[in-house]
Amino acid sequence: MKKSEKNEILQWAATKSDAQLEKEYYDGVYDSLGTLVDGMIELGYDLVDIKERKEYEKFLREKSDLIGWICEQRGIELWKDRE
């Protein structure tokens, strides 16, 4: 993740309520589960497309990690009611 992307997410998060931020975190975690890359390789997708997908999936994981960190800083207890 680029520093500018990280700063953009931090600024975006500053405008969100705790409930909105928590929802975004869970959505991000669920979106980043699994990968489409293996299927793309098996189906013979172009290597450029596969590389772009890998980078996008990495970005999604890093974004959800960053939002999780922001939640911790705010004292939002994640996964408390989801166990």
Backbone hydrogen bonds in HBPLUS format (Angstrom, degrees):
<---DONOR---> <-ACCEPTOR-->    atom                        ^
c    i                          cat <-CA-CA->   ^        H-A-AA   ^      H-
h    n   atom  resd res      DA  || num        DHA   H-A  angle D-A-AA Bond
n    s   type  num  typ     dist DA aas  dist angle  dist       angle   num
A0005-GLU N   A0002-LYS O   3.09 MM   3  5.19 119.3  2.48  96.7 111.4     1
A0006-LYS N   A0002-LYS O   2.97 MM   4  6.32 158.2  2.02 153.1 159.5     2
A0007-ASN N   A0003-LYS O   2.89 MM   4  6.14 162.7  1.92 151.9 156.3     3
A0008-GLU N   A0004-SER O   2.95 MM   4  6.09 151.1  2.03 140.3 148.4     4
A0009-ILE N   A0005-GLU O   2.99 MM   4  6.26 154.8  2.06 147.6 153.6     5
A0010-LEU N   A0006-LYS O   2.93 MM   4  6.22 158.5  1.98 151.3 157.7     6
A0011-GLN N   A0007-ASN O   2.92 MM   4  6.14 158.9  1.96 148.9 154.2     7
A0012-TRP N   A0008-GLU O   2.90 MM   4  6.06 157.9  1.95 144.9 151.7     8
A0013-ALA N   A0009-ILE O   2.82 MM   4  5.98 160.6  1.85 151.2 156.3     9
A0014-ALA N   A0010-LEU O   3.12 MM   4  6.30 141.6  2.27 139.4 148.9    10
A0015-THR N   A0012-TRP O   3.10 MM   3  5.59 152.4  2.17 110.4 118.4    11
A0016-LYS N   A0013-ALA O   3.08 MM   3  5.23 164.1  2.10 109.9 115.0    12
A0021-LEU N   A0017-SER O   2.92 MM   4  6.11 161.5  1.95 153.2 158.7    13
A0022-GLU N   A0018-ASP O   2.88 MM   4  6.05 158.2  1.93 149.8 155.8    14
A0023-LYS N   A0019-ALA O   3.02 MM   4  6.22 159.3  2.06 145.5 150.9    15
A0024-GLU N   A0020-GLN O   2.94 MM   4  6.18 159.9  1.98 148.6 154.2    16
A0025-TYR N   A0021-LEU O   2.92 MM   4  6.16 149.3  2.02 145.4 153.9    17
A0026-TYR N   A0022-GLU O   3.06 MM   4  6.41 166.8  2.08 155.1 156.4    18
A0027-ASP N   A0023-LYS O   2.89 MM   4  6.10 165.6  1.91 155.2 159.8    19
A0028-GLY N   A0024-GLU O   2.88 MM   4  5.96 156.4  1.93 143.0 149.8    20
A0029-VAL N   A0025-TYR O   2.88 MM   4  6.17 155.8  1.94 154.3 161.1    21
A0030-TYR N   A0026-TYR O   2.98 MM   4  6.18 171.1  1.99 154.5 156.6    22
A0031-ASP N   A0027-ASP O   2.89 MM   4  6.05 152.8  1.96 145.9 154.2    23
A0032-SER N   A0028-GLY O   3.00 MM   4  6.11 138.1  2.19 139.8 149.9    24
A0032-SER N   A0029-VAL O   3.17 MM   3  5.22 128.8  2.44  95.1 108.4    25
A0033-LEU N   A0030-TYR O   3.37 MM   3  5.33 158.7  2.42  99.0 105.2    26
A0040-MET N   A0036-LEU O   3.00 MM   4  6.25 151.4  2.08 150.0 159.1    27
A0040-MET N   A0037-VAL O   3.03 MM   3  4.96 114.0  2.48  93.6 110.2    28
A0041-ILE N   A0037-VAL O   2.89 MM   4  6.20 154.5  1.96 157.2 163.6    29
A0042-GLU N   A0038-ASP O   3.02 MM   4  6.30 166.6  2.04 151.7 154.9    30
A0043-LEU N   A0039-GLY O   2.94 MM   4  6.08 148.0  2.05 144.0 152.6    31
A0045-TYR N   A0040-MET O   2.94 MM   5  5.30 171.9  1.94 158.9 156.5    32
A0044-GLY N   A0041-ILE O   3.05 MM   3  5.15 156.2  2.11 104.3 111.7    33
A0049-ASP N   A0046-ASP O   3.05 MM   3  5.36 118.8  2.44 104.3 118.3    34
A0050-ILE N   A0046-ASP O   3.08 MM   4  6.45 154.3  2.15 150.7 158.6    35
A0051-LYS N   A0047-LEU O   2.91 MM   4  6.10 158.9  1.95 147.2 152.4    36
A0052-GLU N   A0048-VAL O   2.98 MM   4  6.22 160.0  2.02 147.9 153.3    37
A0053-ARG N   A0049-ASP O   2.97 MM   4  6.18 153.9  2.04 144.6 151.6    38
A0054-LYS N   A0050-ILE O   2.94 MM   4  6.22 157.3  1.99 149.9 155.9    39
A0055-GLU N   A0051-LYS O   3.00 MM   4  6.27 161.4  2.04 151.6 156.1    40
A0056-TYR N   A0052-GLU O   2.92 MM   4  6.15 154.1  1.99 145.6 153.1    41
A0057-GLU N   A0053-ARG O   2.87 MM   4  6.10 162.8  1.90 154.3 158.2    42
A0058-LYS N   A0054-LYS O   2.94 MM   4  6.15 150.2  2.03 144.9 153.5    43
A0059-PHE N   A0055-GLU O   2.91 MM   4  6.16 154.7  1.98 145.3 152.2    44
A0060-LEU N   A0056-TYR O   2.95 MM   4  6.28 155.5  2.01 149.5 155.8    45
A0061-ARG N   A0057-GLU O   3.10 MM   4  6.36 156.6  2.16 144.0 149.4    46
A0062-GLU N   A0058-LYS O   2.95 MM   4  6.21 164.9  1.97 154.4 158.5    47
A0063-LYS N   A0059-PHE O   2.81 MM   4  5.97 154.5  1.87 151.5 159.0    48
A0064-SER N   A0060-LEU O   3.00 MM   4  6.21 162.8  2.03 147.7 151.7    49
A0065-ASP N   A0061-ARG O   2.94 MM   4  6.17 152.5  2.02 146.2 154.5    50
A0066-LEU N   A0062-GLU O   2.90 MM   4  6.11 155.5  1.97 145.6 152.0    51
A0067-ILE N   A0063-LYS O   2.91 MM   4  6.17 162.4  1.94 153.5 158.2    52
A0068-GLY N   A0064-SER O   2.88 MM   4  6.01 150.9  1.97 141.0 149.5    53
A0069-TRP N   A0065-ASP O   2.93 MM   4  6.23 149.9  2.02 144.6 152.6    54
A0070-ILE N   A0066-LEU O   2.93 MM   4  6.26 156.6  1.99 149.3 155.7    55
A0071-CYS N   A0067-ILE O   2.91 MM   4  6.17 155.4  1.97 147.2 153.9    56
A0072-GLU N   A0068-GLY O   2.99 MM   4  6.31 155.3  2.06 146.3 152.6    57
A0073-GLN N   A0069-TRP O   2.95 MM   4  6.27 156.4  2.01 150.1 156.5    58
A0074-ARG N   A0070-ILE O   3.01 MM   4  6.32 142.4  2.16 145.4 155.6    59
A0074-ARG N   A0071-CYS O   3.12 MM   3  5.10 124.4  2.45  94.4 108.6    60
A0076-ILE N   A0071-CYS O   2.85 MM   5  5.02 158.4  1.90 153.3 147.6    61
A0075-GLY N   A0072-GLU O   3.00 MM   3  4.98 150.2  2.09 100.1 109.6    62
A0082-ARG N   A0079-TRP O   3.37 MM   3  4.89 150.8  2.46  91.0  99.2    63
